[in-house]
Amino acid sequence: MGGEKSGVLGLGRPGDDDGVRSIGDLPGPTGVDDPIPLNAGRIITKVDRDWDPLNLSPSFDTVSGTTLADVGQALASLNEWGEGGGRVWNDAVPVDTSPTVTVQLRADIVFRLISWDGYSSASTAAKAEWDRMIDKLKAHEMRHVQNLLEIGNQLAKDLIGKDIDRLVGMVNATGPRIKRAQDQLDAQTNHGKKKNVPFGDVFLDTSIP
């Protein structure tokens, strides 16, 4: 069975929850008089990112089969062969009266590939084809991850010098931006299946014995 067996998808698929977890300002004190917002006028002077430096290893789903034809049938039952992307959010900022504040950004990164439990017993040609496909799959899903991190890194730059009141809105705005970037990549590559394009060529020639 030849041709294309592929189901590569990014994280931002239609129907997914595209929201961003973000914890905003805590309320000010209560009393007889109107509360004074303790965070008012505080300027963001530093932004830490938990993905810098990046230390990322993929997780794996496993398919079974003796030949690539067997594996192709197993892959056909999956919604996707891999997944990459994630979301950006921020830690809660303690209420304070200091004029400056440091913000902690975090990324929930998804990076998932596929493994073949019959790989060690496969023919040399089948191993080569599997390795080729996995390299292309890894490149595609890593591009989804990079889309996330590029937007997160830009957010970190843009937050510097902003009033803390802007934090929640700016973090939340990354959700639609991430989704657009992931959708654009999948449209350009047909979810990785398109041949001879960057981050494409994710298919498996199951005719190889």
Secondary structure, DSSP 8 states (H G I E B T S, - for coil): --S-------S--TTS--------------SSS----TTTT-EEEEEEETTSS-----EEEEE--SSHHHHHHHHHTSS-S-EEEEEEEE--------SEEEEEEEEEEEEEEEEETTGGGS-HHHHHHHHHHHHHHHHHHHHHHHHHHHHHHHHHHHHTT-BGGGHHHHHHTHHHHHHHHHHHHHHHHTTTT-TTSTT------TT--
